C-alpha cells in the first residue's frame, strides 16, 4: 500500500524533472492521485508511464502558453498549446466557474490539449461554489461506431456534479463505452481477460482480449451490440465528440491524437489536439441555493430508498462508490499493480531519484 501524499509528491517530482513548472506538475499529479483515491486506477499512476512516453515522443509541450483565444461574457475558447490535459483542464474549468459567477452559467471549450485524467475532477471543482459542474472530452480513436470496424471515436467520458445540502453530492463520471481504455490496460498488465461486449477484433468479431487494440481491434460503445442498445451509446459518444471538438476547433473522431505514444498521430488533422468542454451553472440562477440543495437531498434519499433486487444490498447514488473508495484509500493507502511499480521505478531512476517501496 502506498500513501497518497507520497504518491502526490513523487508524481509532482517526475513531471518537474521533465520540465513542467511546479504548478503544472502539481496539477497533473493532483488529478492522477484523485483518480487513485476514488478507485479509478485506470486513470491513476498507470498513466505516468504513458504521459512520460508522450513527452519523450515530443507530443506534449511542458512549457505551454495556455490562453483564451475567444470569449463572450458567458463563453470562451481556450488553447492549451499542446499541454498535459490537466493544465488546460483546471484553468478552463476555473474560467467557466468565474463566468458563471457573473452571468449564471459559464461554458468553456478547450482545444490543443491532451489526455486530462478523470472528467469528474473538473466537474467537482464547481461544487464548492454552489454550482453544478459539467465536463466532457473526446479521446483516442479506438472506439467503433455501431456496425463498423473503423476506429473513429474515443471512450469520450461525461461527468456531472450536483451539490446537495446534507447528503453527499451527486457525481456521475462515466465513459460512453462499457469499459475505459485504461481498464483494458490494467487487465492486460494483470494477465486477465475481459467480458464479451467490451471489445471486438479487427474483423468485428467479439473478443475477450484486453490487448486486442494493438492488433487492430476496437472498443464498443455502451450497449455492446445493436440488440442491447449500442446505437444509443454511439449517439452519446458522438455528442461528446461534437461538444469537445466542433465548439473548440480541436480534432474530432478519428483525427484525435492518441494519448499513447505507440499509436501514430493521424495525418491531415482538421483541428488542434484533443478537445474538452466544461460547464458551470449557479444553482441560485434557477432556485434559491438552499432550496435547490434541499430538493437535491430529497431526490438522493428517494433513490437511496429504492427497493433493491433480491440478494442486493442497496441502491447506489452516482458518486457513492468513489466517495467510499476515497475514504478507504485515503486511510489505508493505495494499491499499485506490480508492473506499474516497475514503470515508476524505471522513470525515477532515469532522472536521478527513486520510487520508494511501500507505505
Secondary structure, DSSP 8 states (H G I E B T S, - for coil): -B-HHHHHHHHHHHHHHTT--HHHHHHHHHHHHHHHHTT-GGGTTHHHHHHHHHHHTT-S-TT---EEEEE-SSEEEEE-TT--HHHHHHHHHHHHHHHHHHHSEEEEEEEEE---S-HHHHHHTTGGGTEEEEEEE---S-EE-TT---EEE----EEEEE--SSS--EEEEE-SBSS-HHHHHHHHHHT----TTSEE-TTS-EE--TTGGGGT-EE-BTTSSGGGTHHHHHHHHHHHHHHHHTTTT---GGGS--SSTTS---SS-SS-SEEEEEEEEEGGGTS-HHHHHHHHHHHHHHHHTS---TT------TTHHHHHHHHHHHHH-B---HHHHHHHHHHHHTTT-------
